[in-house]
Amino acid sequence: MAIQDIYPTALRLLGRPVLVVGGGPVAARRAKGLLDAGAVVTVVAPVASPALKEMADAGLLTWEARPYLSSDVDGVWFAQTATGDPEVDAQVSTDAEAQRVWCVNASNHEASAAWTPAVAEVDDVKIAVNAGGDPRRAMAVRDAVATALETGDLPLRRRRAHRGTVALVGGGPGDTGLITVRGRRLLGQADVVVADRLGPRGLLNELAPDVRVIEVGKTPGHHPVPQAEINRILVEEALKGHRVVRLKGGDPYVLGRGGEEAEYCRQHGVEVEVVSGVTSAISVPGAAGIPVTHRGLAKGFSVVTGHEELSEVPARPDHTIVLLMGVGQLRESASALGEAGMPADTPVGIVENGYLPDQRVTIGTLGSIADQADAAGVANPAVIVIGDVVRVSPFAPPHFKTADYGTTTPNSPRKTVLTT
């Protein structure tokens, strides 16, 4: 049978009688697939595998414990052979052909009137692949296509009217490779994307031309689109029947106001999904080789956004403090920690534009870091790490290190490093 002879189609077998001849693992898999399609399944086989027996005992299908008879194909819509005996399979196929019943002959794909494709399902999209009668080849192609759909490399976006939804997607620190698979898939399904300034902006270039992008990015002290307006946009677009993705930097629930957006959507009857992202509080220090905890140096860490909260956290070098968007208040923050008892020689690292090509690392001490940042023109977006864990960074100067701290390898030789 040449590949050109195949006419791809899909069978709707809900409530229709089908026949499976054979009792082994292949027959069990085929019976399970037919049951999933809603067919009324009869299995004919002298002996049945445990899986088939379990389905029969549960009343999901009928098992006739005997050899095949030609009359078994009477009145069925579809037949599947899987006996492992070519002669029996050929007889079933011949009998089905005589009664104009489509039959899959598992023993001889060339003589089979129908082929069973390799199938996968992603959301409500079902993929069926035939590959010239080669099942392993078909499965390999199916898996590749399914993976591309899962990761958003192939479009899953609906083209007909559907119920509007909102997905709050954490995009990570900005690198397009650090968004989750689920987030990437939802982005590929979106009709409208409400985008932050610090999300993985490169992914916006991959959207279909008719996907609308609404920019709502904020900078410190400058919020051109107030949060209340962002909330309104999400609900309004969803109520129009659009699939809306709120693409945010980091994680929606880590200092990202995602909780407010989710609550507003639910209050207005809009289905909302929250997809966690890689928070910059942990990932950006990691890009500079700085762990937020490290054996022998720090067992815990705190994440804060301004110097007012610093009075609530331990002012010790062995408790890591991560400041987000804190460049403008760096001098006040350093002073507050010093007044709380943190030593002036406590290491401090600032990572600007984490994971991006222009990432820059500045390393100093609590007593010197504000002057260093001013001299270097350090600016947001930046993550500030305060504590002994900064000693672990490969960018730390030699006098910061001891034999116990070890070193790691820089992520990229292109990064500019400023140290004391």
C-alpha positions as CSV (number, residue, x, y, z in Angstrom):
1,M,0.0,0.0,0.0
2,A,1.6,3.3,-1.1
3,I,1.4,6.3,1.2
4,Q,-0.6,8.1,-1.6
5,D,-3.4,5.6,-1.1
6,I,-4.1,6.8,2.4
7,Y,-7.0,9.2,3.0
8,P,-6.5,10.7,6.5
9,T,-9.7,10.9,8.5
10,A,-11.0,10.5,12.1
11,L,-13.7,8.0,13.2
12,R,-16.4,9.0,15.7
13,L,-17.2,5.7,17.3
14,L,-19.3,6.9,20.3
15,G,-21.8,4.2,21.1
16,R,-20.9,2.1,18.1
17,P,-19.9,-1.6,18.3
18,V,-16.3,-2.5,17.5
19,L,-14.4,-5.8,17.5
20,V,-10.9,-6.5,18.8
21,V,-9.5,-10.0,18.0
22,G,-6.6,-10.9,20.3
23,G,-5.9,-10.9,24.0
24,G,-2.3,-9.6,24.4
25,P,-0.8,-6.2,25.3
26,V,-1.4,-4.8,21.8
27,A,-5.0,-5.8,21.9
28,A,-5.3,-4.2,25.4
29,R,-3.9,-0.9,24.2
30,R,-6.2,-0.9,21.2
31,A,-9.2,-1.7,23.3
32,K,-8.3,1.0,25.7
33,G,-8.1,3.6,22.9
34,L,-11.4,2.5,21.5
35,L,-13.0,2.7,24.9
36,D,-11.6,6.2,25.2
37,A,-13.4,7.1,22.0
38,G,-16.7,5.9,23.5
39,A,-17.0,2.7,21.4
40,V,-18.8,-0.5,22.6
41,V,-15.9,-3.0,22.6
42,T,-16.1,-6.7,22.2
43,V,-12.8,-8.7,22.6
44,V,-12.6,-12.2,21.2
45,A,-9.6,-14.3,22.4
46,P,-9.2,-17.6,24.1
47,V,-6.8,-16.0,26.7
48,A,-6.8,-12.4,27.8
49,S,-4.0,-10.3,29.4
50,P,-4.5,-9.0,32.9
51,A,-5.2,-5.6,31.5
52,L,-8.0,-6.9,29.3
53,K,-9.4,-9.0,32.2
54,E,-9.4,-5.9,34.4
55,M,-11.4,-3.9,31.8
56,A,-13.8,-6.8,31.3
57,D,-14.3,-7.4,35.1
58,A,-15.0,-3.7,35.4
59,G,-17.8,-4.0,32.8
60,L,-16.0,-1.7,30.4
61,L,-15.9,-4.2,27.6
62,T,-17.2,-7.7,26.7
63,W,-14.7,-10.6,26.5
64,E,-15.6,-13.7,24.6
65,A,-13.1,-16.4,25.8
66,R,-13.0,-18.4,22.6
67,P,-11.4,-18.5,19.1
68,Y,-12.5,-16.1,16.4
69,L,-15.5,-16.9,14.3
70,S,-16.3,-15.2,10.9
71,S,-19.7,-14.2,12.3
72,D,-17.9,-12.0,14.9
73,V,-17.6,-9.1,12.3
74,D,-21.4,-9.1,11.8
75,G,-22.8,-5.7,12.6
76,V,-19.6,-4.0,13.8
77,W,-18.4,-0.7,12.5
78,F,-14.7,-1.3,13.0
79,A,-12.4,-4.2,13.6
80,Q,-8.8,-4.5,15.0
81,T,-6.7,-7.7,14.8
82,A,-3.9,-8.3,17.3
83,T,-3.6,-12.0,17.7
84,G,0.0,-12.4,16.8
85,D,-1.1,-15.2,14.4
86,P,-0.9,-13.9,10.7
87,E,-3.4,-16.5,9.5
88,V,-6.0,-15.5,12.1
89,D,-5.4,-11.8,11.5
90,A,-5.7,-12.4,7.7
91,Q,-9.0,-14.2,8.2
92,V,-10.4,-11.4,10.2
93,S,-9.3,-8.9,7.6
94,T,-10.8,-10.9,4.8
95,D,-14.1,-11.3,6.6
96,A,-14.3,-7.6,7.4
97,E,-13.5,-6.7,3.8
98,A,-16.4,-8.9,2.6
99,Q,-18.8,-7.0,4.8
100,R,-17.3,-3.6,4.1
101,V,-16.0,-3.1,7.6
102,W,-12.8,-1.2,8.1
103,C,-10.2,-3.4,9.7
104,V,-6.7,-2.8,11.0
105,N,-4.5,-5.9,10.5
106,A,-1.7,-5.7,13.0
107,S,0.2,-8.6,11.4
108,N,0.5,-7.1,7.9
109,H,0.2,-3.3,7.4
110,E,0.5,-3.7,3.6
111,A,-2.6,-5.8,3.5
112,S,-4.5,-3.7,6.1
113,A,-7.5,-1.7,5.0
114,A,-6.8,0.9,7.7
115,W,-3.9,1.9,9.8
116,T,-3.8,3.0,13.4
117,P,-1.8,6.3,13.7
118,A,0.4,7.3,16.6
119,V,-1.7,9.6,18.7
120,A,-1.0,12.4,21.2
121,E,-3.3,15.0,22.8
122,V,-2.2,18.5,23.8
123,D,-5.0,20.5,25.4
124,D,-7.9,19.8,23.0
125,V,-5.7,19.2,19.9
126,K,-5.3,15.6,18.9
127,I,-2.3,14.6,16.8
128,A,-2.4,11.5,14.6
129,V,0.6,10.5,12.6
130,N,0.9,7.8,9.9
131,A,4.4,7.1,8.6
132,G,4.2,4.6,5.8
133,G,3.2,1.8,8.1
134,D,6.3,2.2,10.3
135,P,4.9,2.6,13.9
136,R,8.2,3.5,15.6
137,R,8.8,6.2,13.0
138,A,5.2,7.5,13.5
139,M,5.7,7.6,17.3
140,A,8.9,9.6,16.9
141,V,7.3,12.2,14.6
142,R,4.2,12.3,16.9
143,D,6.4,13.0,20.0
144,A,8.3,15.7,18.2
145,V,5.1,17.5,17.1
146,A,3.6,17.1,20.6
147,T,6.7,18.5,22.2
148,A,6.7,21.5,19.8
149,L,3.0,22.2,20.7
150,E,3.8,21.8,24.4
151,T,6.6,24.3,24.3
152,G,4.8,26.8,22.1
153,D,7.0,26.3,19.0
154,L,3.9,25.3,17.1
155,P,0.6,27.3,17.3
156,L,-2.2,26.1,19.6
157,R,-4.2,29.3,19.3
158,R,-7.9,28.9,18.7
159,R,-9.3,30.7,15.6
160,R,-13.0,30.4,16.4
161,A,-15.0,32.1,19.2
162,H,-14.3,30.7,22.6
163,R,-14.7,31.7,26.2
164,G,-12.3,34.4,27.3
165,T,-9.7,33.7,30.0
166,V,-6.7,35.3,31.7
167,A,-3.3,33.7,32.4
168,L,-0.9,35.4,34.7
169,V,2.4,34.1,33.3
170,G,5.7,34.6,35.1
171,G,8.3,35.0,32.4
172,G,11.4,34.9,34.5
173,P,14.2,37.4,34.6
174,G,14.1,38.3,30.9
175,D,15.9,35.6,29.1
176,T,13.5,33.9,26.6
177,G,14.8,30.5,27.6
178,L,13.8,30.8,31.3
179,I,10.0,30.9,30.8
180,T,8.2,27.7,31.8
181,V,6.9,25.2,29.2
182,R,3.3,25.9,30.4
183,G,3.9,29.7,30.1
184,R,5.3,29.4,26.6
185,R,2.4,27.3,25.5
186,L,-0.2,29.8,26.8
187,L,1.6,32.6,25.1
188,G,1.3,30.7,21.9
189,Q,-2.5,30.5,22.4
190,A,-3.0,34.1,23.3
191,D,-5.2,36.6,21.4
192,V,-4.0,39.5,23.6
193,V,-0.7,39.9,25.5
194,V,-0.5,42.5,28.3
195,A,3.2,42.9,28.6
196,D,5.6,44.1,31.3
197,R,8.8,45.9,30.6
198,L,10.9,43.3,32.4
199,G,9.4,40.1,30.9
200,P,11.0,38.0,28.2
201,R,10.5,40.6,25.5
202,G,12.1,38.5,22.7
203,L,9.1,36.2,22.8
204,L,6.8,39.0,21.6
205,N,8.5,39.0,18.3
206,E,7.4,35.3,17.8
207,L,3.7,36.1,18.2
208,A,1.3,35.9,15.2
209,P,0.8,39.3,13.5
210,D,-2.8,39.6,14.6
211,V,-2.0,39.0,18.3
212,R,-2.4,42.4,20.1
213,V,0.3,43.4,22.5
214,I,-0.7,46.0,25.1
215,E,2.2,47.6,26.8
216,V,1.8,48.4,30.5
217,G,5.4,48.4,31.7
218,K,6.4,50.3,34.7
219,T,9.7,51.9,35.8
220,P,10.6,53.1,39.3
221,G,8.5,56.2,40.1
222,H,6.8,56.1,36.7
223,H,3.6,54.1,36.2
224,P,2.1,55.2,32.9
225,V,-0.6,52.6,33.2
226,P,-1.9,52.4,36.8
227,Q,-2.6,49.0,38.3
228,A,-6.3,49.6,38.4
229,E,-6.2,50.2,34.6
230,I,-4.2,47.0,34.1
231,N,-6.8,45.1,36.1
232,R,-9.6,46.6,33.9
233,I,-7.8,45.8,30.7
234,L,-7.4,42.1,31.7
235,V,-11.1,41.7,32.5
236,E,-12.4,43.7,29.5
237,E,-10.4,41.7,27.0
238,A,-11.4,38.4,28.5
239,L,-15.1,39.3,28.5
240,K,-14.7,40.0,24.8
241,G,-13.9,36.3,24.4
242,H,-10.1,36.7,24.1
243,R,-7.4,34.5,25.6
244,V,-5.4,37.0,27.5
245,V,-1.8,36.5,28.8
246,R,-0.4,38.9,31.3
247,L,3.3,38.4,30.6
248,K,5.2,39.5,33.7
249,G,8.8,39.5,34.7
250,G,9.9,37.0,37.4
251,D,7.0,35.4,39.2
252,P,3.5,36.9,39.4
253,Y,3.2,36.3,43.1
254,V,6.7,37.5,44.2
255,L,6.3,41.3,44.5
256,G,4.5,41.3,41.2
257,R,0.9,42.3,42.1
258,G,-0.3,39.1,40.5
259,G,-2.5,38.4,43.5
260,E,-4.4,41.6,43.0
261,E,-4.9,40.9,39.3
262,A,-6.1,37.3,39.9
263,E,-8.5,38.5,42.6
264,Y,-9.9,41.2,40.3
265,C,-10.5,38.7,37.5
266,R,-12.3,36.3,39.8
267,Q,-14.5,39.1,41.2
268,H,-15.6,39.8,37.7
269,G,-16.3,36.2,36.7
270,V,-13.2,35.7,34.5
271,E,-11.4,32.4,34.7
272,V,-7.8,33.0,35.6
273,E,-4.7,30.8,35.7
274,V,-1.5,31.6,37.4
275,V,1.8,30.2,36.0
276,S,4.7,30.5,38.3
277,G,7.9,32.0,36.9
278,V,11.6,32.0,37.9
279,T,11.8,34.9,40.3
280,S,14.6,37.4,39.8
281,A,15.2,37.4,43.5
282,I,17.0,34.1,43.2
283,S,17.8,33.7,39.5
284,V,19.6,37.0,38.9
285,P,22.0,36.5,41.8
286,G,22.6,33.0,40.4
287,A,23.5,34.6,37.1
288,A,26.5,36.2,38.9
289,G,27.4,33.0,40.7
290,I,25.8,34.2,44.0
291,P,23.6,31.7,45.8
292,V,21.1,33.1,48.3
293,T,22.0,30.3,50.7
294,H,25.3,28.4,51.0
295,R,26.5,25.8,53.5
296,G,28.5,27.5,56.2
297,L,27.6,31.0,55.0
298,A,23.8,31.5,55.1
299,K,20.9,29.2,55.9
300,G,18.2,31.7,55.1
301,F,17.4,34.8,53.1
302,S,14.9,37.7,53.0
303,V,13.6,39.5,49.9
304,V,12.6,43.2,50.3
305,T,11.9,46.1,48.1
306,G,12.9,49.1,50.1
307,H,15.0,50.2,53.1
308,E,11.8,50.7,55.3
309,E,11.4,46.9,55.5
310,L,15.1,46.3,56.5
311,S,14.2,46.8,60.2
312,E,12.3,43.6,60.0
313,V,15.1,41.3,58.8
314,P,18.2,40.0,60.6
315,A,21.1,42.4,60.1
316,R,23.8,39.7,60.0
317,P,26.2,38.7,57.2
318,D,25.0,35.0,57.6
319,H,21.4,36.0,56.6
320,T,21.2,37.0,53.0
321,I,19.2,40.1,52.1
322,V,18.0,40.5,48.5
323,L,16.9,44.0,47.5
324,L,14.7,44.3,44.4
325,M,14.6,47.5,42.5
326,G,16.6,49.1,45.3
327,V,19.2,51.1,43.5
328,G,17.5,54.5,44.2
329,Q,17.5,53.8,47.9
330,L,20.8,52.0,48.1
331,R,22.6,54.5,50.3
332,E,19.7,54.7,52.7
333,S,19.4,50.9,52.8
334,A,23.1,50.4,53.5
335,S,23.0,53.1,56.3
336,A,19.9,51.4,57.9
337,L,21.6,48.0,57.9
338,G,24.8,49.5,59.4
339,E,22.8,51.2,62.1
340,A,21.1,47.9,62.8
341,G,24.5,46.3,63.5
342,M,25.6,44.8,60.2
343,P,29.4,45.1,59.8
344,A,30.6,47.7,57.2
345,D,32.8,45.0,55.5
346,T,29.8,42.8,54.7
347,P,30.0,41.8,51.0
348,V,27.4,43.3,48.6
349,G,26.8,42.4,45.0
350,I,24.7,44.3,42.5
351,V,23.6,42.5,39.3
352,E,22.1,44.7,36.6
353,N,20.1,43.3,33.6
354,G,20.5,39.7,34.8
355,Y,20.8,37.1,32.1
356,L,20.8,39.7,29.3
357,P,23.7,40.5,27.0
358,D,24.5,43.7,28.9
359,Q,24.5,42.1,32.4
360,R,26.9,43.8,34.7
361,V,28.1,42.9,38.2
362,T,29.3,45.3,40.8
363,I,30.8,43.9,44.0
364,G,31.8,45.9,47.1
365,T,31.1,46.1,50.8
366,L,28.2,47.6,52.8
367,G,30.4,50.6,53.6
368,S,31.5,51.2,50.0
369,I,28.8,50.0,47.7
370,A,26.7,53.2,47.5
371,D,29.7,55.3,46.3
372,Q,30.7,52.5,43.9
373,A,27.2,52.4,42.4
374,D,27.1,56.2,42.0
375,A,30.5,56.2,40.3
376,A,29.6,53.4,37.9
377,G,26.1,54.7,37.1
378,V,24.4,51.6,38.4
379,A,20.7,51.6,37.4
380,N,17.6,49.4,37.6
381,P,16.6,46.8,36.7
382,A,19.0,45.4,39.3
383,V,19.1,43.0,42.2
384,I,21.2,43.8,45.2
385,V,22.5,40.9,47.4
386,I,23.9,41.6,50.8
387,G,25.7,39.0,52.9
388,D,28.6,36.6,53.0
389,V,27.2,34.6,50.1
390,V,28.6,37.2,47.8
391,R,32.0,35.8,48.6
392,V,31.2,32.7,46.5
393,S,30.8,34.7,43.3
394,P,33.6,34.2,40.8
395,F,33.4,38.0,40.3
396,A,34.3,38.7,43.9
397,P,37.8,40.1,44.5
398,P,40.5,37.7,45.9
399,H,40.5,39.2,49.3
400,F,36.8,38.4,49.8
401,K,37.5,34.6,49.5
402,T,38.7,31.9,51.8
403,A,39.4,28.3,51.0
404,D,36.0,27.3,52.5
405,Y,34.0,29.5,50.1
406,G,35.0,27.9,46.8
407,T,34.4,29.4,43.4
408,T,32.1,28.9,40.4
409,T,32.5,29.6,36.7
410,P,31.1,32.9,35.3
411,N,28.1,32.5,32.9
412,S,29.6,34.6,30.2
413,P,33.0,36.1,29.6
414,R,31.3,39.2,28.0
415,K,30.0,40.5,31.3
416,T,31.6,43.6,32.8
417,V,32.6,43.3,36.4
418,L,33.3,46.2,38.8
419,T,34.8,45.4,42.2
420,T,36.4,47.1,45.1
